[in-house]
C-alpha cells in the first residue's frame, strides 16, 4: 500500500514541473538541491550494525549502444543520472535528451559521473539505432550510455527498481511505458531524487545535486 501511495505522489510531481517531493510528501521548490538529497525506499531490515537499509538497483545484463553487454552494476561507485526514453519519440524525449546534454556539459570529463539512458522501445532501438541517436546529440559515450535489450528486463527496471509513475503491465508486446522523470543515483545505487527532464530549472537543480553527491565519499 505504501508503494502504491508513493507512486501516486510521483505521478502528481511528474505533472507539476515547478515542484519536487520528499518521501514525507512535502513539496519543495527547485532551489538548492541539498534539501532533496535524501534516501528513497527504506527496507524493513537493518544492517549488521543496526543501520537503516534502502533499496538499490539490481544487477541486470542489457546491451549498450556499442553492441557490448552492459550491466547495471557496472556504474556502482559512480554518481548516475538515468532516464527512460525512445529514439523515435516526437514528444518530450528530445527535450529530455537536450537537457541531459546540458548535464553532460556541466560534468564533462568527470570519471565519477555517468548518464544512463534506457530505451522503452527496444524492438526499434537497436544498438546501432541508439549509437546514431547518441551521435545526433553529440553525446560522449564514454560518459553517457544508451541501453537496449530485453523489453521485460527494461520495463521491470522502470517499474520495480526506479519506481517510475507508469501504468501496470507485464512487459509484453502491447505494453508501453513513458515518463519524463530523470532519476539521480548515488554511489551505492540508492535513489536520491526525481526531476522533470523537460524543465530547465529542475535540471539546474539536478546539476547542483550531482555536484553535491560527488563531494561526498
C-alpha positions as CSV (number, residue, x, y, z in Angstrom):
1,X,0.0,0.0,0.0
2,X,2.9,2.3,0.8
3,X,4.4,1.8,-2.6
4,X,1.1,2.5,-4.4
5,X,0.7,5.7,-2.5
6,X,4.2,6.8,-3.3
7,X,3.8,6.1,-7.0
8,X,0.6,8.2,-7.0
9,X,2.6,11.0,-5.4
10,X,5.3,10.7,-8.1
11,X,2.7,10.9,-10.8
12,X,1.5,14.2,-9.4
13,X,5.0,15.5,-9.3
14,X,5.7,14.4,-12.9
15,X,2.8,16.6,-14.0
16,X,3.9,19.6,-11.9
17,X,7.2,20.9,-13.4
18,X,7.7,23.6,-10.7
19,X,7.9,21.3,-7.7
20,X,9.7,18.3,-6.3
21,X,8.8,16.0,-3.5
22,X,10.2,14.4,-0.4
23,X,9.4,10.9,0.9
24,X,7.2,12.5,3.5
25,X,5.1,14.1,0.8
26,X,6.3,17.7,1.3
27,X,6.5,19.8,-1.9
28,X,9.7,21.8,-2.3
29,X,10.7,24.4,-5.0
30,X,13.6,23.8,-7.3
31,X,16.1,25.8,-5.2
32,X,19.4,24.5,-3.8
33,X,19.1,20.7,-4.2
34,X,20.5,19.7,-0.9
35,X,17.1,19.6,0.7
36,X,16.1,16.9,-1.8
37,X,19.1,14.7,-1.4
38,X,17.5,12.1,0.8
39,X,17.3,8.3,0.6
40,X,14.2,6.8,-1.0
41,X,12.5,3.4,-0.4
42,X,13.7,2.1,3.0
43,X,13.7,-1.6,3.6
44,X,12.2,-3.3,6.6
45,X,15.5,-4.9,7.5
46,X,18.6,-3.3,9.1
47,X,22.3,-3.8,8.5
48,X,24.8,-5.6,10.7
49,X,25.3,-2.5,12.9
50,X,21.6,-1.7,13.0
51,X,21.8,0.9,10.3
52,X,18.8,1.6,8.1
53,X,18.9,-0.1,4.7
54,X,17.5,1.2,1.4
55,X,16.6,-0.3,-1.9
56,X,19.3,-0.4,-4.6
57,X,19.2,-1.1,-8.3
58,X,19.6,-4.8,-9.0
59,X,22.2,-6.1,-11.5
60,X,20.7,-6.7,-14.9
61,X,22.5,-7.5,-18.1
62,X,21.4,-5.5,-21.1
63,X,23.2,-4.1,-24.3
64,X,24.9,-0.7,-24.8
65,X,24.9,1.4,-27.9
66,X,28.2,-0.1,-29.0
67,X,26.7,-3.6,-29.0
68,X,28.6,-4.8,-26.0
69,X,27.0,-6.1,-22.8
70,X,26.0,-3.6,-20.2
71,X,25.5,-4.5,-16.5
72,X,23.5,-2.1,-14.4
73,X,26.0,-2.7,-11.5
74,X,28.9,-1.5,-13.8
75,X,28.2,2.1,-12.7
76,X,28.2,1.3,-9.0
77,X,30.6,3.7,-7.3
78,X,29.6,6.5,-9.7
79,X,27.0,9.2,-9.4
80,X,24.4,8.3,-12.0
81,X,21.6,10.1,-13.8
82,X,19.1,7.8,-15.5
83,X,16.1,8.3,-17.8
84,X,13.8,6.1,-19.9
85,X,13.1,7.3,-23.5
86,X,12.8,6.1,-27.1
87,X,14.6,7.4,-30.1
88,X,11.6,7.9,-32.4
89,X,9.7,9.9,-29.8
90,X,8.5,13.3,-31.1
91,X,7.3,14.5,-27.7
92,X,9.3,15.0,-24.5
93,X,12.2,12.7,-25.3
94,X,14.2,15.1,-27.5
95,X,13.7,17.8,-24.9
96,X,14.9,15.4,-22.1
97,X,17.9,14.5,-24.1
98,X,18.8,18.1,-24.8
99,X,18.5,18.8,-21.1
100,X,20.8,15.8,-20.3
101,X,23.2,17.2,-22.8
102,X,23.4,20.3,-20.5
103,X,24.1,17.9,-17.6
104,X,26.9,16.2,-19.5
105,X,28.4,19.6,-20.5
106,X,28.4,20.6,-16.8
107,X,30.1,17.4,-15.7
108,X,32.2,16.6,-18.8
109,X,35.3,14.7,-18.1
110,X,34.4,13.7,-14.5
111,X,35.2,10.0,-14.3
112,X,32.9,9.6,-11.2
113,X,29.8,10.6,-13.1
114,X,27.7,8.7,-15.6
115,X,24.4,9.2,-17.6
116,X,22.5,6.0,-18.5
117,X,19.5,6.3,-20.9
118,X,17.4,3.2,-21.2
119,X,15.1,2.8,-24.3
120,X,11.5,1.7,-23.8
121,X,11.2,0.7,-27.4
122,X,13.9,-2.0,-27.8
123,X,12.4,-3.5,-30.9
124,X,13.2,-0.4,-32.9
125,X,16.0,1.0,-30.7
126,X,18.7,-1.5,-31.6
127,X,22.3,-0.8,-30.5
128,X,23.0,0.7,-34.0
129,X,19.9,2.9,-33.7
130,X,21.0,4.1,-30.2
131,X,24.5,4.8,-31.5
132,X,23.1,7.0,-34.2
133,X,20.9,8.8,-31.6
134,X,24.0,9.4,-29.5
135,X,25.8,10.8,-32.4
136,X,22.9,13.1,-33.2
137,X,23.0,14.6,-29.8
138,X,26.8,14.7,-29.7
139,X,26.9,12.5,-26.6
140,X,30.2,11.4,-25.2
141,X,29.5,7.7,-24.9
142,X,32.5,7.2,-22.6
143,X,30.4,9.0,-20.0
144,X,26.8,8.6,-21.4
145,X,25.5,5.1,-22.2
146,X,22.4,4.4,-24.3
147,X,20.9,1.0,-23.4
148,X,18.7,-1.5,-25.1
149,X,17.9,-5.2,-24.5
150,X,15.1,-7.5,-23.4
151,X,11.9,-5.5,-23.1
152,X,10.7,-7.2,-19.9
153,X,14.0,-6.5,-18.2
154,X,13.9,-2.9,-19.2
155,X,10.2,-2.4,-18.1
156,X,10.8,-4.2,-14.8
157,X,13.7,-1.9,-14.1
158,X,11.5,1.2,-14.8
159,X,8.5,-0.1,-12.7
160,X,10.1,-2.0,-9.8
161,X,13.6,-0.7,-9.4
162,X,13.2,3.0,-10.4
163,X,9.5,3.1,-9.4
164,X,8.5,5.4,-12.2
165,X,4.9,6.6,-12.1
166,X,3.6,4.5,-15.0
167,X,0.7,2.1,-15.5
168,X,1.0,-1.5,-14.5
169,X,2.0,-4.1,-17.2
170,X,3.8,-7.2,-18.0
171,X,6.5,-6.0,-20.4
172,X,4.7,-7.9,-23.2
173,X,4.2,-6.8,-26.9
174,X,1.3,-4.5,-26.1
175,X,2.9,-2.9,-23.0
176,X,4.3,0.6,-23.3
177,X,5.6,3.0,-20.7
178,X,6.8,6.6,-20.9
179,X,7.9,9.1,-18.3
180,X,9.6,12.5,-18.3
181,X,11.3,11.8,-15.0
182,X,15.1,11.8,-14.6
183,X,16.4,9.9,-11.6
184,X,19.5,10.5,-9.6
185,X,21.5,7.7,-8.0
186,X,24.3,7.9,-5.5
187,X,27.5,5.7,-5.5
188,X,25.6,2.9,-3.8
189,X,22.8,3.0,-6.4
190,X,20.3,4.4,-3.9
191,X,17.7,6.7,-5.5
192,X,18.3,10.3,-4.3
193,X,15.9,12.3,-6.4
194,X,13.4,12.6,-9.2
195,X,13.4,15.6,-11.6
196,X,11.3,16.7,-14.5
197,X,13.5,16.0,-17.5
198,X,11.9,18.7,-19.7
199,X,12.1,21.6,-17.1
200,X,15.3,23.6,-17.3
201,X,15.0,24.8,-13.6
202,X,14.7,21.2,-12.5
203,X,17.8,20.3,-14.4
204,X,19.7,23.2,-12.9
205,X,18.9,21.8,-9.5
206,X,19.9,18.3,-10.7
207,X,23.3,19.6,-11.7
208,X,23.7,21.2,-8.2
209,X,22.7,17.9,-6.6
210,X,25.1,15.9,-8.7
211,X,28.0,18.1,-7.6
212,X,26.9,17.8,-4.0
213,X,26.9,14.0,-4.1
214,X,30.3,14.0,-6.0
215,X,31.8,15.8,-2.9
216,X,30.6,13.0,-0.6
217,X,32.7,9.9,-0.1
